[in-house]
Amino acid sequence: MTNVQLQTRSGDNGKPFERLVKFIRVRSPEGARFVEFDFAIGDPSLFVELVMPQGAFEHFCRKNDVVHMTDEQMQAVDAEMEKWRYGEETLMAHNHDRATQ
């Protein structure tokens, strides 16, 4: 079993949950009526997919003091999703590899 290290902020003010970093990854195109995004708490790889109108999304981000996932975090999430979708040593994984070349 993997030991997951949750990312935290300094200074919990007596609220340990508030110390956990809240990540977002916007997936919708800029200027879309509804914002589609991933939201994670503490670990960018454990996220939920959410959809909100632009104004609600902006309020949500301010209220939760979110940070955008880094390119490295997004690549790790994508790689993990590919592994679960296609496997590593399966016929589907090899077919997918050929299709992306």
GROMACS elastic network, one bead per residue, 0.5 to 0.9 nm:
[ bonds ]
;  ai    aj funct       b0    kb
    4    43     6  0.79468   500
    5    42     6  0.82103   500
    5    43     6  0.76923   500
    6    20     6  0.71292   500
    6    21     6  0.81398   500
    6    41     6  0.83170   500
    6    43     6  0.55426   500
    7    19     6  0.84067   500
    7    20     6  0.59984   500
    7    21     6  0.57539   500
    7    22     6  0.88312   500
    7    41     6  0.84387   500
    7    43     6  0.64876   500
    7    44     6  0.89994   500
    8    18     6  0.85211   500
    8    19     6  0.50582   500
    8    21     6  0.52040   500
    8    22     6  0.89248   500
    8    42     6  0.66139   500
    9    12     6  0.75034   500
    9    18     6  0.81767   500
    9    20     6  0.61248   500
    9    21     6  0.62437   500
   10    19     6  0.66085   500
   11    14     6  0.83375   500
   11    15     6  0.89909   500
   11    16     6  0.88509   500
   11    19     6  0.69262   500
   12    15     6  0.52353   500
   12    16     6  0.53847   500
   12    17     6  0.78799   500
   12    18     6  0.63179   500
   12    19     6  0.51464   500
   12    20     6  0.88884   500
   13    16     6  0.77197   500
   13    18     6  0.82793   500
   13    19     6  0.85181   500
   14    18     6  0.87708   500
   15    18     6  0.54805   500
   15    19     6  0.70746   500
   16    19     6  0.53019   500
   16    20     6  0.73247   500
   17    20     6  0.56724   500
   18    21     6  0.78084   500
   18    64     6  0.87934   500
   19    42     6  0.87495   500
   20    41     6  0.63108   500
   20    42     6  0.50032   500
   20    43     6  0.87837   500
   21    40     6  0.82698   500
   21    41     6  0.58635   500
   21    42     6  0.50138   500
   21    43     6  0.79560   500
   21    65     6  0.82632   500
   21    66     6  0.71047   500
   21    67     6  0.74486   500
   22    39     6  0.71371   500
   22    40     6  0.56837   500
   22    42     6  0.61180   500
   22    43     6  0.82572   500
   22    44     6  0.82559   500
   22    64     6  0.68487   500
   22    65     6  0.70293   500
   22    67     6  0.63122   500
   22    68     6  0.86032   500
   23    38     6  0.78774   500
   23    39     6  0.56653   500
   23    41     6  0.62032   500
   23    42     6  0.76038   500
   23    43     6  0.79722   500
   23    44     6  0.62455   500
   23    47     6  0.85770   500
   23    65     6  0.89143   500
   23    66     6  0.54227   500
   23    67     6  0.50124   500
   23    68     6  0.56019   500
   23    69     6  0.58388   500
   24    37     6  0.65243   500
   24    38     6  0.53691   500
   24    40     6  0.64433   500
   24    41     6  0.89937   500
   24    44     6  0.81025   500
   24    47     6  0.86675   500
   24    61     6  0.84076   500
   24    66     6  0.65249   500
   24    67     6  0.62511   500
   24    68     6  0.50207   500
   24    69     6  0.59880   500
   25    36     6  0.86722   500
   25    37     6  0.53717   500
   25    38     6  0.50155   500
   25    39     6  0.68195   500
   25    40     6  0.88117   500
   25    67     6  0.87958   500
   25    68     6  0.59232   500
   25    69     6  0.58458   500
   25    70     6  0.88635   500
   25    74     6  0.78060   500
   26    29     6  0.81764   500
   26    30     6  0.88832   500
   26    35     6  0.71087   500
   26    36     6  0.60816   500
   26    38     6  0.64733   500
   26    39     6  0.89186   500
   26    68     6  0.82425   500
   27    30     6  0.89810   500
   27    35     6  0.75797   500
   27    36     6  0.54318   500
   27    37     6  0.52100   500
   27    38     6  0.74981   500
   28    31     6  0.84835   500
   28    32     6  0.66563   500
   28    34     6  0.77344   500
   28    35     6  0.56753   500
   28    36     6  0.50237   500
   28    37     6  0.70076   500
   29    32     6  0.57256   500
   29    35     6  0.79955   500
   29    36     6  0.86129   500
   30    35     6  0.83789   500
   31    34     6  0.84343   500
   31    35     6  0.84637   500
   31    54     6  0.84081   500
   32    35     6  0.63681   500
   32    36     6  0.88957   500
   32    53     6  0.87905   500
   32    54     6  0.78513   500
   33    52     6  0.87198   500
   33    53     6  0.62065   500
   33    54     6  0.63793   500
   34    51     6  0.63706   500
   34    52     6  0.54081   500
   34    54     6  0.57814   500
   34    57     6  0.85680   500
   35    50     6  0.80707   500
   35    51     6  0.54796   500
   35    52     6  0.53434   500
   35    53     6  0.60100   500
   35    54     6  0.59182   500
   35    57     6  0.68351   500
   36    49     6  0.72340   500
   36    50     6  0.58208   500
   36    52     6  0.67979   500
   36    53     6  0.89400   500
   37    48     6  0.83463   500
   37    49     6  0.57664   500
   37    50     6  0.54222   500
   37    51     6  0.63849   500
   37    52     6  0.85415   500
   38    44     6  0.88640   500
   38    47     6  0.58760   500
   38    48     6  0.55441   500
   38    50     6  0.61379   500
   38    51     6  0.88152   500
   39    44     6  0.78846   500
   39    46     6  0.83772   500
   39    47     6  0.51668   500
   39    48     6  0.54068   500
   39    49     6  0.64312   500
   39    50     6  0.71276   500
   39    66     6  0.88568   500
   40    43     6  0.61880   500
   40    44     6  0.52335   500
   40    45     6  0.72840   500
   40    46     6  0.58170   500
   40    48     6  0.65943   500
   41    44     6  0.69081   500
   41    46     6  0.75230   500
   41    47     6  0.73622   500
   42    46     6  0.83287   500
   43    46     6  0.57237   500
   43    47     6  0.78695   500
   44    47     6  0.63691   500
   44    69     6  0.71439   500
   44    73     6  0.67722   500
   44    74     6  0.80775   500
   44    77     6  0.73732   500
   45    73     6  0.79079   500
   45    74     6  0.85283   500
   45    76     6  0.77391   500
   45    77     6  0.54255   500
   45    80     6  0.81380   500
   46    77     6  0.87623   500
   51    57     6  0.82064   500
   52    55     6  0.80060   500
   52    56     6  0.59821   500
   52    57     6  0.55791   500
   53    56     6  0.54121   500
   53    57     6  0.61467   500
   53    58     6  0.87801   500
   54    57     6  0.50902   500
   54    58     6  0.62808   500
   54    59     6  0.87510   500
   55    58     6  0.52164   500
   55    59     6  0.63257   500
   55    60     6  0.85902   500
   56    59     6  0.50833   500
   56    60     6  0.59894   500
   56    61     6  0.85877   500
   57    61     6  0.61481   500
   57    62     6  0.86799   500
   58    61     6  0.51666   500
   58    62     6  0.63306   500
   58    63     6  0.86254   500
   59    62     6  0.51918   500
   59    63     6  0.60138   500
   59    64     6  0.85042   500
   60    63     6  0.51758   500
   60    64     6  0.60582   500
   60    65     6  0.83390   500
   60    66     6  0.85255   500
   61    64     6  0.53031   500
   61    65     6  0.57814   500
   61    66     6  0.54135   500
   61    67     6  0.83604   500
   62    65     6  0.51114   500
   62    66     6  0.70251   500
   63    66     6  0.81431   500
   67    70     6  0.88074   500
   69    72     6  0.79469   500
   69    73     6  0.58019   500
   69    74     6  0.62486   500
   70    73     6  0.51064   500
   70    74     6  0.62426   500
   70    75     6  0.86059   500
   71    74     6  0.51042   500
   71    75     6  0.61287   500
   71    76     6  0.86398   500
   72    75     6  0.51475   500
   72    76     6  0.62449   500
   72    77     6  0.86918   500
   73    76     6  0.51252   500
   73    77     6  0.62197   500
   73    78     6  0.86277   500
   74    77     6  0.50886   500
   74    78     6  0.61128   500
   74    79     6  0.85745   500
   75    78     6  0.50437   500
   75    79     6  0.60658   500
   75    80     6  0.85741   500
   76    79     6  0.51204   500
   76    80     6  0.61928   500
   76    81     6  0.86215   500
   77    80     6  0.51849   500
   77    81     6  0.61938   500
   77    82     6  0.86856   500
   78    81     6  0.50554   500
   78    82     6  0.61873   500
   78    83     6  0.86437   500
   79    82     6  0.51110   500
   79    83     6  0.62439   500
   79    84     6  0.87844   500
   80    83     6  0.50684   500
   80    84     6  0.63510   500
   80    85     6  0.85855   500
   81    84     6  0.52105   500
   81    85     6  0.60100   500
   81    86     6  0.85204   500
   82    86     6  0.58454   500
   82    87     6  0.73236   500
   82    88     6  0.87524   500
   82    93     6  0.86260   500
   83    86     6  0.54891   500
   83    88     6  0.59071   500
   83    93     6  0.81136   500
   84    87     6  0.54720   500
   84    88     6  0.82944   500
   85    92     6  0.88565   500
   85    93     6  0.84553   500
   86    89     6  0.86731   500
   86    90     6  0.72430   500
   86    91     6  0.84268   500
   86    92     6  0.55106   500
   86    94     6  0.84680   500
   86    95     6  0.89905   500
   86    96     6  0.73768   500
   87    90     6  0.58546   500
   87    91     6  0.86397   500
   87    92     6  0.72749   500
   87    93     6  0.56763   500
   88    92     6  0.87508   500
   88    93     6  0.58879   500
   88    94     6  0.83076   500
   89    92     6  0.83953   500
   89    93     6  0.63889   500
   89    94     6  0.74470   500
   90    93     6  0.51456   500
   90    94     6  0.64709   500
   90    95     6  0.87206   500
   91    94     6  0.52186   500
   91    95     6  0.61798   500
   91    96     6  0.85920   500
   92    96     6  0.60042   500
   92    97     6  0.84926   500
   93    96     6  0.51266   500
   93    97     6  0.61672   500
   93    98     6  0.87950   500
   94    97     6  0.50007   500
   94    98     6  0.63738   500
   94    99     6  0.87081   500
   95    98     6  0.52614   500
   95    99     6  0.62770   500
   95   100     6  0.89030   500
   96    99     6  0.50432   500
   96   100     6  0.63792   500
   96   101     6  0.88951   500
   97   100     6  0.54542   500
   97   101     6  0.65798   500
   98   101     6  0.53908   500
